[in-house]
Amino acid sequence: MSKTEPEIAALAGLLREASRAVVFTGAGISTESGIPDFRSPGGIWTRMAPIDFQDFVASAEMRREAWRRRFAMEETFASVSPNEGHRAVAALVARGTASAVITQNIDNLHQDSGAPADKVIEIHGNTRYAKCLDCGTRMELAPIRAHFEVHGAAPDCPACGGLLKTATISFGQAMPEAEMARAEAETRACDLFLVLGSSLVVYPAAGFPSLAKQSGAKLVIVNRDPTDQDRRADLVLHRQIGPTLSAAVNAL
Ligand SMILES: [Zn+2]
């Protein structure tokens, strides 16, 4: 067996001791698959202000713009695939080490990598499909796009006539109650909280590490750059996520 680097060995050691880990992922795990980080310097939101939820609801013109932007991203979302980081997370779920994956990402890559959908808690929703804002009916994007290209607007909800929107949580939109409650319960119950690729600045992400620590869990942060929560952590690795986590999981 090859010699394991000390940092990888430390991460593997904490994973081995954990009986109920929670994995928390942010943009950093998906940038390694080629998904742009909207919030980063030079990211989409520094060039183009995100559309606020109230504006989406109030204005047909804003809805047109929101859908235009979303369909412009479709080639990116349709062409990316999970990387070894996503697969290592799925392996932690499969071997029973991790009880849940809480994600800020909206790209569905955890599910695509084989993590069961019922183990993935999406606190910012999912952009790969749409939902009716009134009745919650799910609708796929392809028929919405076909309608948009003919009529210049998304169709109304086929079930109730309400507004369809990608199933993401926009600025100004309430956090999803059920997902937030599950995420908090999982965080309180875990014995290891593993952060992958989140700068832990944006609410509510910033609150989870301290909640986990207060509940007696160990905290591990793997992120390219330092985060404000590094000082609370039991182990901090400023490294790429995919190669780091897969090496640690392979060492288990
Ligand atoms: Zn509806």
Residues whose N, C-alpha, C, O or C-beta is under 5 A from the ligand:
A	BS01	ZN	C132 D134 C135 G136 T137 C157 A159 C160 G161 G162
